[in-house]
């Protein structure tokens, strides 16, 4: 998934209203922020294989440190613990943040073919393969994204024009990137994929900027 992950980031604002949208995005996409760096370092690998699935030509051959079940649980614990200490947030917020990190693995299991590792070694891999059924995968992801954006828009209101334009321009941007990923040509190389994935940090910064220009309308809880 792509926008499906951001959907949960948007929607989590209702459960953790005191947490910036940038942090929520960082949590839900932590695996995909770690992954390209591990690929560039040669620790994890992928290849461009047209036909790997109907919706993506990427063959994720080895990525246990960013995308395995065990790694997702560990990264979720580490990220949530650091956030709780640095922000002095309560346990409830930490649970929401950790769950967001782990949600990445869950959504990827739904869409990937059986390439999602359980442990750090080359052991059991699972995946339901919705990417091979775009008539099912695309509506589900768009619906999930729509719900997430709607929840965020109901939990916050713009403080100024930047708060409104910033949010809806990000929504449009994410949809355009999604369409390009699904219907565009295969990338030229794994290295190009890894470098282009670094642009994800722009979306994280965008999330922080949006939240600074919007007022949370639900009560924050610790």
Secondary structure, 3 states (H helix, E strand, C coil): CCHHHHHHHHHHHHCCCCCCHHHHHHHHCHHHHHHHHHHHCCCCEEEECCCCCCCCCEEEEECHHHHCHHHHHHHHHHHHHHHHHHHCCCHHHHHHHHHHHHHHHHHHHHHCCCCEECCCCCCCEECCCHHHCHHHHHHHHHHHHHHHHHHHHHHEEECCHHHHHHHHHHHHHHHHHHHHHHHCCCCCCHHHHHHHHCCHHHHHHHHHHHHHCEEECCCCCC
